[in-house]
Amino acid sequence: MNLLAEKLSASPVCEAARDAKAKGIYPYFREIQSDQDTVVTINGKRVLMFGSNAYLGLTNHPKVKEAAIEAVKKYGTGMAGSRYLNGTLDIHVALEKKLAQFMGKDDVITYSTGFHVNLGVVSCLTGREDYILWDERDHASIIEGHRLSYSTKLKFRHNDMDSLERQLQKCEPDKIKLIVVDGVFSMEGDIANIPEIVRLAREYNANIMVDEAHGLGVLGRQGRGACDHFGLLPDVDLVMGTFSKSMASIGGFIAGSKEVIDYLRHTSRPYIFSASNTPAATAAANAALDIMINEPERIENLWKLTHYALQRFRDMGCEIGNTSTPIIPLFIRDNDKTFYITRYLFEQGVFVNPVVAPAVAPADTLLRFSLMATHTLEQLEYALEKIEKCFRKVGLLEYQLA
């Protein structure tokens, strides 16, 4: 084994993975052999999917699939170039115009992935003399973006507005101050305190960027996101969204003023130096956006299921933190126990996602239970029953099974 392989093999992450595999509780890279729906097939076994980000359940919508197929027939399968050079199609431009209108912003550009959006935007908007202020639980793509920036980075406590204000007070008044937060935090499911962030931004002359990856299609009018949920979309400078969740595709976008978007078009390296979105992905996202706008009953049903599930988990005595969205964290607070419960639930026909260190602190390990608009109440009841039985069995609830 060479020096590099030897060093990496001895890393804590690899050692933890080997240990979990040896115990038979390694829960990652489970191969799905079916379409992405409320029920999926893994190793020939049909299980209920409560680990998906497809909040509106559109990945199998016939209009979305047909749009992707027709785009391949017309444009082919790939772009073989970046948007900057030979990779711009008329359907890219049409989708950007539609998204700009939908989000109430001057302009939009789309990237190949949501990760690329945050990486490419956060890394290049501010200079050495400026500041980026970020929530300690921001998504990894935001963190990687500001790591590439030469600006001063100031972290504030999660959703703690006093902490944010203390950091703003450290900034020079005449320099750019960019506050970057998730609209809905992807692991904990809680919503950013956007009203207070807007108030502080006004007071300290700061700008705001909100990642709506998990708010788009869930919150706000017709699914416009957390900013719109609070009626503050016009007060947020930059709004990011992804296509890989509610919009049943792959890619992402950033919406903002013409000046900022034009700057990004000519300076954002992940945008300029990545091949543009495939025709199929672009057309699928466009079709999903139309459905999101024209079928409000999907969001309504998602929220009926969410309110029901949140109340049931609270009645059980589960620790679910401050979530108020279809992302429901079930705190376990032990790595191995989180893996064991994941395996047990899978054996019972329920797929959930384990979230353990280093993704979260060892004391914050959890199961991420997420809902789709297409889940039935019967499917949800089955999952709740199996979770309650398992949690009582391992001592996570107040009393044990007889």
N, C-alpha and C positions, 0 to 999 in steps of 0.2 A: 504493500500500500504506500503510495507516495505521500509526501508531507502534507499537501493540501487535503487529500482524502482522509488522511489520518486525523488531522485537526478537526475537520468538519464532522467526522464520524463520532468524535468524542464530545461534541457539543451537547449541552443539556437538552436541546430540542430533539436531537436524534436519539439520545439515550432514553428520553421519555417516550418517544414513539416505539422504540424497540421493547421497552418495558410493557407498554400497553398491548402490543402485539403478542408478547409472551403470555400475558394474562388472558388473552382472548377478548379484550374489550376495546381494541383499536377501532374507532368509529368513522374514520375518514375515507374519502375516495370510494364510497359505495357506488357501484355501477348500476345506473338506471337503464333498464332495457325496454322502456316504453315511452309514450308521450308524457309530457309534463302536465299532470292534471292533479285532481284531488286524490286520486289513487294511482300509484306507480308500481312497476314491477322491478324488483331487485333480486338477483339470483333466483329468478323464477317465482319469487314470493310477492304477492300483492299486498301492499301496505298503504295506509292512509298517509298522505303527505301533509305534514304540519311543519315543514321546514323551508317552504318556498317563499321567494319574494314576489311572486306573481300575484300581487294583491287583488287584481281584478279578474284573474283567471282567464286571461286572453290568449295564452299560448296555443290553445287549440281552437280558437274562434275561426270559423270557416272563412270569414272575410280577411282576417289577418294572414292566414295560410295562402289564400288565393292571391292576395296582393304580392306576397313574396314570390310565388310561382310565376306570376305574370311578369314581374320585374326581371327574373332570371331569363325568361324567354326573350325579353326585349333587349336587356343590357348585358347579359352574361352573368358569370358567377363572381367576378372580382374586378377591382379597379386598376391594379398594377401601377399605382402612383398616388401621390398625395393631392389633397385639395389644391395646394399651391400651384401645382403644375398640371398634370394630365388627369387628375382624379375628381373633377367636379362634374356632376351630372345635373340635368335640369331638376330631377327629383330631390337632390340634395338642397338645392336653392328653394324649391317649393316648400319642403318641410321646414326649413329655417324661417321662411316668411310666415308660415302658419303658426309655428311655435312663438314667434315674436308677437304676433297678434294675440295669441292665446294668453301669453304671460304679461301682456300690456307693456312691453318694452320696445325700444327702438329697433333692436337688431338681435340676431342669434347666430352663433356658429355651432356646428356639430363636430364632435370628435369621435374617434373609433371606439372608445370605451368611456365609461363614466370615470374610471380611475385617471385616464388621460386628461379629462377636463380639469379636475382639481390639480393634478400635477402640472399641467400646462398653464393654468391661470394663476394659481397662487405663487408659482415660482417666478413669474416675470412681471407682475404688475407694480411692484414696489422696489425702490432702490436702496442703496446702502444707508442713506440717511433716514429711511422711513421705518415704519413699524408694522408688524403683523401680530394681531392679538387673537389667540385661539383657545377654544375650550379643551380642557384636558382629555375629554372623551370624543373629540372629533375623529372622523374616519381616517384610516391609515393613509388614504390618498391625499388628504389635506396635510397631514403631517409630512409626508414625503415631498409635497409641494413646497412647504415653507422651509424644509431642510435645504432645498436647492436655492432658496432666495438669500441674497446678501443683506437683507433687512434685519433689524433687531426683532427677535421673536419673544413675545411675552405671553406666557401661559396663564390662564385663569381657571379657578376651580369650577367644576362642572355646574353649569347653570346658576352660578353664584354671581349675582350682579354687583355686590359689594366688592368682590374680588376683581371683577372686570373693571370697575371704576378705579380701584387702586392702581391697576396696571395702566389705565388711560392717563392717570395723573403723572405717571413717569415719563410720558411722551412729550417731546417738544411741540408746542402748540402749532407751529407753522409747518410741520412735517405731515406726510400722509400717514394715516392710521387706518389699517384695514382689519376689521373684525370679521373673522371667518368662523362660522358655526354650522353644524348639522341642523336642519329644521326639525327632523325627527331622528333621534339618536338610534343607530342601527342595532345595537345590542340591548339597550335598556328600554327602548320604546317610548321614552319621554320626549316632550316637545320643548324646543328652545324657548326661552322667555323673550320672544321677539319684541313685544311691546317695550320692555325695559331696555333692550339692546338699542332699539330705535331712539328712545329718549336719551340714552347716554351718548349715542352717536351724534345727535343734534347738539347736545351740550358741549361735547369735546371736539366737534368738527371732524368726525371720523366717517369712514365709509363702511358699508356692510356687504358681505357676501354670504349667502345662505345656500347650503347643499340640500336640495329637495329630493334627493334620491329616494327616500322612504316616505316623503310627504306627497309627492306627485301621484295623483290617482287615488289618494286616500283622504286628504284634508282639503278644505277650501271649496269654492264654487267650481263645480265640474272637475274637481280634483286638481286645482291649481297649486295646492300645497299649503304648508304651514304659514307662510307669509300672508297668503290670501285668507286663510282661516282667521287671522287676527285683523283682517282689513288693512294690512300694511304693505301689500305688495308694491305700491308706488314708492314707498319709503326705503325700499331695499335696493341698493345699487346693482348688485349682481345676483342672479338666481341661477343655480346649477340644477340640472336634472339628468336622470339616466333613462335609457330605453330598456334596460335589462330587467326591470321590475314590473311596474304596472303596464308598461308599453310593450311587453312581450317580444323584445328584440335584443339587440346589443348596440351599445353606443351611448353617447351623452351629448349634452348641450350646455351652453352658457348664454344667458340672456342679459342684456344691459344696454347702456347708451351707445349710440353710433360711434362716438369717439373711442370708447374703451374696446368695443368689439373690433373696430378697424385696427386698433393697435395690436390686439391679439392675433388677428389674421396675418400680420406681418412679423410677429416676434415670438409667438408661442411655439416652442420647438416640438413638443409632442403633436401639435396640429400640423406644422409645416413638414415634419420629417416622418410622419406615419401615413401609411396607405389609408385612403378614405374609406368610409363605411361601404360595405357591399351593397349592391342594388337591392338584394332581398331584405337585408336588415333595414335599409332606409324605407322601403315600401311597407314593410311590416309595422315599423314604428308609426308611419303616417296613418295606416289603417287603424291601428290601436288608438291613436289620438282621436280619430273620428268617433270610434265606439265609445271612448271615455266621455266625450262631449255629449253624444246622442243617446246613451243608455244610462241615465242617472240611477236607475234601479240597481245597477251593480254596486255602486258606492253605498247606496242605502242598505242593501243586504249585507255588505261587508261590515257596516257599523252595527246592524242588528246582531250579527254573530259576535262582534267584538264586545259589545256591552254585556251580552249574555255570558261570554267566556270570562270576562274580567270579574263579574259578580260571582260566578261559580268558583273561580279560583280563590277569591277572597273568602267566600263562605267555607271552603275547604280548610282555610288557614294557611294557604301557600304564601310564601314571600315573593311578591311580584314587583316590589319597588314602586316607582312613581309613574309607571306606564299608563297611558290613556289611549293607546293606539292598538292596531292589530298585531303589533310586535309585543309579545308577552314574555318577559324573562321569569323563569322559575329558578330562583336561587338555590343552589345545592351547597356551595362553599366547600367543596372537596373535589379534587381532580378525579381520583379513582371512582368515587361514588357517582360522579357525573357520568363517567364512562359506563359504569355498571348499569345505571338507570337507562341510559341510551340504548344499551344492548337489550335489556329486559323489555323496554317498550317496543323495540323493533320486533322482537320475538312475538309480541302480542299484536303486531300489525300496525304500529304507530311510529312514523318517522319524525324525529325531532332533531335539532342541531345542538350538539354539545359545544359550549364555549368555555375554554379552560385557559390556564396560564400557558404561554405568555400573552395571549390575546386580552386577557383580563388579569387582575391580581389574583393570586391563589385563593384568597379569601372571598373572591367574588365570582367563582365559577357558577355557571348557570346552564339551564336548557333554554334554548330560544324557540318558543312556540309561536308560530305565525299563521295567520288566517288568510284565506282567499274568499272572494265574493261567491265563488262557485261551490264552496263547502256546503253540505247540507247540515241541518240541525242534528240529524241522526248520526252523521259522521263525527260531528263535534262531541255529541254525548258519549259516543263510544270511546273517543280519545280521553275525555275527562274522566270517565269511569276507570280506564286502565291507569291513568296517571295517579288518581287518588289511591287506588289499590296498591300501586308500587310505592308511592310516597309513605303510606302508612306502614308498609312492610319494612322499609328501611329506616323508619323512625323520624321522618321529616315533618310529620304532622303530629298533633298533640297526643293521640292515642294509637295503640297498636291494634292490628287485626287479631281477633281471638284465635 
